[in-house]
Amino acid sequence: MLPSISPAQEIGLAVLLVAALVWVLGLGHMLWDSRSPHPEPGAHDGLPAIPAQRTAGAHPMESVELTEAEEQAFAGLIRTIPLH
């Protein structure tokens, strides 16, 4: 092909050109696909992101009975949290 470069360099150049062509075609395909929004399959009919909370009576291990002193200590702790 080119008289001034070796056959190995010609092969390397051909591989580089093919890789660049594939990259440009892939980039064009990605940009073309991003122009028209496609709804994600199952986006609206799946589970909610955060499941609904169960009530305290759902399982005995999910609730803790506090003593009066613990409730007062917790209330005092909550009052120390800045709200702004």
N, C-alpha and C positions, 0 to 999 in steps of 0.2 A: 504494500500500500504506500507507505511513506518511505522513501529510500534512506532517510537520515536517522531512523530509529530502528531498534532491534525488534524482532517478532514478539518478544516478551513484553516490550513496551507497547506495542500495537494491541496486544491482547488486554493489557492493563487499561489502556485508553478506552477500548471498546467496552470493557466491564464497567468502567467509571461512567461512560456515557449512558449505558443501559440503566445503571443504578440511578443516575440523575433523572432520566426520563421516567422511571418508575416512581421516584419521589415526587416529581412535579405532577404526575397524573394522580397520585394518591392525595396530594395536597389539594389539588383541584376538586377531587371527589369529596373530600371532607368539607371544603368550603361550600360546595354546591349543596351538600346535604344539610349544612347548617343554615342555609337561607330559608328553607321551608321547614317549619316546626312539625315534628312528628310526635303525636301523643305516645307516651310510653305505654306499652301493653300492661294492662292491669293496674294503671295508676289510680283509677277511681273506684275499683271494686275490691281492693285489698283490705288488709287489717289496718286499723288506725295506727299512727306512729307511736302513740302512747296509749297503752291499754287502759281501759276504765278501771278505776280503783274499786277494790272490793270493800264491802262494809266490814266493820270490826267483828261482826258475828260470823263472818265467813269461815274463819279458822281460829281456834283458841290461841294459837301461837302468835297471832298477828296483833294482839292487844296486850297491854300491860297495865295493871292496876297500880296507881301511884298513891302514896300516903299523902296526908295533908301537908306535911313538911316538904315533900318532894314537889308537890304542886306549887307551893309558895316559892320554893327555890327556882323552879322553872319560870314562873311568872316574873320573878326578879331578874333572871337572866335575860328574858325577852325584853324587859324594859330598858336594859342597858344597850341594846342594839340600836344604832342610829338609823333613822328611817329616811334620811335624805341622801 
